[in-house]
Amino acid sequence: MSKSILFISPFYPDNSESPRHRAVYNHINYFKSKNYKIDFIYLSNSEIDIDIEFTRLSLPSISEVLKNIILQLLSLKKISLQSSLFYSNSISKYLKKINSNNKYDVIFFESIRTAPYQEVFQSTYKILDLGDLISRRYGLLRTSKIKVNNVLGQFSNQSSFLNIMLKNFFVQKIILFTEEKLIKRMEIDSVKFFDKIILVSQYEQSLLNKYSNKANVHWIPNIDFSQSSNNPKFTLNKSLSFYGILNNPHNEHALIYFFENIFKKIIDKDSDIDFKIIGKNPTDQIVKFANQFSDNVILKGYVDDIESNIKDSNLLIVPIMAGSGVKTKVLDSICWGVPVVSSMEGVSGMINIEESGVMLANNVDDFVNNIFKIINDKDFASECSEKSLQYYKKYYSKHAIDLKYNSMIIH
């Protein structure tokens, strides 16, 4: 008899969307391969068209959100601000109903935002995919002097009022301080309430496992298995590239840092350098910098084929200074054989990074020098490309990832 699993997620499965959508896509496909019967609950106010059956549950009303926040302020409900945007009594009642009508073998919770619903499923095997330790990212953003458009990322788009509030730098710092503390508490509590926890970063796995006496935190990287690493390629030119969802705080912060501290040093050394920025939702600050350096910067926006666009570059830059987890742009690029120059934070979650061929930069001068080392030395660039491909095959193959899934579901 086949087993059954219930997914509760604010993200739908889509390999071509954000890293979180890709993660859900990978989870679904893994459990399909194990012949699980899958029920999928999508928490959103938006309609979608996907190739699996699902139930969409609307998010809480503004009044419910305000109630959640007030209860939080009174310390009657210990959940984060962003969890308040996803928690409602009506969703909880629905989950209780389907739980009483079905006997699920596994309940799978996607992201910290769904964690409060775990109390509905007291005796069922529960898995929580945290993705990354968001509290760690908020701590880095809180201590940074760089102002970004939206410190809490895409989830705050659920509330226009919250979006307006987050434009204020002082409000940003207050909310980051509050959310960092609340989410860290939820992350630590998750090791008690869930049978298994998933993180994309081995480093963050080690951090969270310190709070667990069950060693129940697992490291499962977020890989695009539709990609082929059989045709590694980069283009010998003077083109740098960066890609991502540009209004995500870590991406906007990275580009602001790069423009304010690094890019002028690069074009002062070689005015023929061009910089391609790929991705949807560029913020006003990113557009401002693109206009300021219009002779050297191409703001391409969304493209259908990211891989070919990145392979048309000499290298990918990853000047992440306030991130968490593992940046999928790094894993994608090394799979494609494109050389990478990254800050230490940009690769903090990757295993045995010294084997990867990624050039690490500890400071601004390192970043500039490493970029020119790749651009000016064809043989060295090719060596980085080949090392990255071998590294990807060794640590991030589908077989290696499937073994990590297998160890997680043994119970």
Secondary structure as GFF3:
##gff-version 3
##sequence-region A 1 411
A	DSSP	beta_strand	4	9	.	.	.	ID=ss1
A	DSSP	alpha_helix	19	33	.	.	.	ID=ss2
A	DSSP	beta_strand	37	43	.	.	.	ID=ss3
A	DSSP	beta_strand	55	57	.	.	.	ID=ss4
A	DSSP	alpha_helix	62	73	.	.	.	ID=ss5
A	DSSP	alpha_helix	81	84	.	.	.	ID=ss6
A	DSSP	alpha_helix	89	101	.	.	.	ID=ss7
A	DSSP	beta_strand	106	110	.	.	.	ID=ss8
A	DSSP	three_ten_helix	112	120	.	.	.	ID=ss9
A	DSSP	beta_strand	125	131	.	.	.	ID=ss10
A	DSSP	alpha_helix	134	143	.	.	.	ID=ss11
A	DSSP	three_ten_helix	153	158	.	.	.	ID=ss12
A	DSSP	alpha_helix	160	165	.	.	.	ID=ss13
A	DSSP	alpha_helix	169	193	.	.	.	ID=ss14
A	DSSP	beta_strand	196	199	.	.	.	ID=ss15
A	DSSP	alpha_helix	202	209	.	.	.	ID=ss16
A	DSSP	beta_strand	217	219	.	.	.	ID=ss17
A	DSSP	beta_strand	239	243	.	.	.	ID=ss18
A	DSSP	alpha_helix	249	258	.	.	.	ID=ss19
A	DSSP	pi_helix	259	263	.	.	.	ID=ss20
A	DSSP	alpha_helix	264	269	.	.	.	ID=ss21
A	DSSP	beta_strand	274	278	.	.	.	ID=ss22
A	DSSP	alpha_helix	284	292	.	.	.	ID=ss23
A	DSSP	beta_strand	297	301	.	.	.	ID=ss24
A	DSSP	alpha_helix	306	311	.	.	.	ID=ss25
A	DSSP	beta_strand	315	318	.	.	.	ID=ss26
A	DSSP	alpha_helix	328	336	.	.	.	ID=ss27
A	DSSP	beta_strand	340	343	.	.	.	ID=ss28
A	DSSP	three_ten_helix	345	347	.	.	.	ID=ss29
A	DSSP	three_ten_helix	353	355	.	.	.	ID=ss30
A	DSSP	beta_strand	359	361	.	.	.	ID=ss31
A	DSSP	alpha_helix	364	376	.	.	.	ID=ss32
A	DSSP	alpha_helix	378	395	.	.	.	ID=ss33
A	DSSP	alpha_helix	398	409	.	.	.	ID=ss34
###
